[in-house]
């Protein structure tokens, strides 16, 4: 698994992934994506200094994306997001590894202090991954979004740079022993 720049050639596969109801269950988009929508997003993203997005590639195949948005260099924070669109890679640790790499990038290269995320409260699989990465629960927005014919709560979680460094150092000691 590696992270790389998103290329225009990735967009048709991204559209396919982002129109899959299983992928969209907890994703932000409510309406179907067209290739034109994705191309417009791609152009906006390429010129937005407050966004850093990566393609997730496994065995030479584009399988999803991960990145940082709402970069705030004054307060040294950003929101992280991820999707693995190729369902054959679900449950294989690809998302966790991609998140680790983006978090390292945020703290090591962008000098961030805080990386946060939003996740639907019923998305137990994602919450488990985020907790495993060291994200702490910060709050719950009740009835935050209308999805699938009902209101869903949204959880906010974050990890701070000193927590990440301590956790990484502890894992390094555990790995060496």
Long-range contacts (C-beta under 8 A, 24 or more apart in sequence): 1-56, 1-57, 1-58, 1-94, 1-97, 1-98, 2-57, 3-54, 3-55, 3-56, 3-57, 3-66, 3-98, 3-101, 3-102, 4-54, 4-55, 4-57, 5-54, 5-55, 6-42, 6-45, 6-53, 6-54, 6-55, 6-65, 7-55, 8-39, 8-42, 10-55, 10-62, 11-35, 11-38, 11-39, 11-42, 13-62, 13-85, 14-38, 14-62, 14-65, 14-85, 16-85, 17-64, 17-83, 17-85, 17-86, 18-83, 18-85, 20-85, 20-87, 22-87, 23-83, 23-85, 23-87, 25-148, 26-119, 26-120, 26-123, 26-126, 27-83, 30-147, 52-78, 52-105, 52-110, 54-98, 54-101, 54-102, 56-82, 56-84, 56-94, 56-98, 58-86, 58-89, 58-94, 61-86, 63-89, 63-94, 64-89, 64-94, 64-95, 64-98, 66-95, 66-98, 66-99, 66-101, 66-102, 67-102, 68-102, 68-105, 68-106, 68-110, 68-112, 68-115, 71-110, 71-112, 73-110, 73-111, 75-113, 75-114, 76-111, 76-112, 76-113, 76-114, 77-112, 77-113, 77-114, 77-115, 77-116, 78-106, 78-110, 78-112, 78-114, 78-115, 78-116, 79-115, 79-116, 79-117, 79-118, 80-106, 80-115, 80-116, 80-117, 81-117, 95-129, 96-129, 96-132, 96-133, 99-129, 99-130, 99-133, 100-133, 103-133, 103-159, 103-164, 107-161, 107-164, 107-165, 112-161, 113-160, 113-161, 114-158, 114-159, 114-160, 114-161, 115-158, 115-159, 116-156, 116-157, 116-158, 117-156, 117-157, 117-158, 118-154, 118-155, 118-156, 118-157, 119-154, 119-155, 119-157, 120-145, 120-147, 120-152, 120-153, 120-154, 120-155, 121-152, 121-153, 121-154, 121-155, 122-152, 122-153, 127-155, 127-157, 130-157, 131-157, 133-159, 134-159, 134-163, 134-164, 134-167, 135-159, 136-163
